[in-house]
């Protein structure tokens, strides 16, 4: 009997060993991001691996600062993982290069329709969906209510009720006169020259009627990034710094929290920090009505690479983290906008009547995606460099003309980025 039990135990161990060895391993790369996001992703991987015995997700975290460089190097070396975390605007470049597999075959029409239109548009290239995010981003103006009340400024409650251009400028002037205010508007210049400049400030150009590239065919930026509307937008932007409305050299990230600024032009990701500091004095203001209204959109999203030998297994994990309840776990941690309408309905922050619902309203009406073109890496680098020089007093026309030349030269060099 004892010998039988020994053989039974050995047999069970062998079965378990074979089962473990038989798991389909799926490699996943993700950017380091903030600690709260990392914690959620790691927890989701752990729970997914524990809830079934067919697939094992092996998650590898890479530093955010060099993430795109590392992904690009791996792509050239044919070393991409099964699942890739990508910043939304870069999706089209990787899809064009053939590194990403379309997700359409895995998606039902019901699932597609449940995503915010901004999520679908950022993942769409050449008619196919190559990336899906668990959250989208929001760009608006955070305000300290006590300062607005001091100058008698109204607090808009919806996107349609936003400040006009004239109203916005009048508010900035009145705020500047308050003795406790050093610079009325914080624009997070301390984030440094990079993607923030394109995400945060290209909506200004679009609200003036300009853009980063001609979107009719994505073949040229001439006349769009350096036309009269763009020159007007750049002149207004430069004046904000020259006239002391915005600090061109902020010492850190706390001007708004410390009460030295009354308004903060930034995204959803500061909500928890700002709420802790200001409490009930924190209010969210929609993007102003310049000549038009525009706001930023797009964020990190998940793709399956063409390198994957197990795309069906990879999709099972994506399907898991794209569930409404899993989306809410992430957005509760990072303050971002839930990517699905069914998840928004579960959110006390973003649901109808919630304190951050303005972000949802904007994504449904005035959000402008960063250009969906393989030329985007060149576009964002050229634009950010031009804006940095404009902030520091450089000639506006010269900077925008240089940016246009860099963008057009790249498109010409790549023969218009033809779709094969």
Buried (B, 14 or more C-beta within 10 A) or exposed (E): EEEEEEEEEEEEEEEEEEEEEEBBEBBBBBBBBEEBBBEBBEBBBEEBBEEEEEBBBBBEBBEBEEBBEEBBEBBEEEEBBBBBBBBBBBBBBBBBBEBBBBBEEBBEEEBBEBBBBBBBBBBBBEEBBBBBBBBBBBBBBBBBBEBBEBBEBEEBBEBEEBBEBEBBBBBBEBBBEEEEBBBBBBBBBBBEBBBBBBBBBBBBBBBBBBBBBBEEEBBBBBEBBBBEBBBBBBBBBBEBBEEBBBBBEBEEBBBBBEBBBBBBBBBBBBBBBBBEBBEEBBBBBBBBBBBEBBBBBBBBBBBBBBBBEBBEBBBBBBBBBBBBEBBBBBBBBBBBBBBBBBBBEBBEBBBEEBBBBBBBBBBEEBBBBBBBBBBBBBBBBBBBBBBBBBBEEBEBEEBBBBBBBBBBEBBEEEEBBEEE
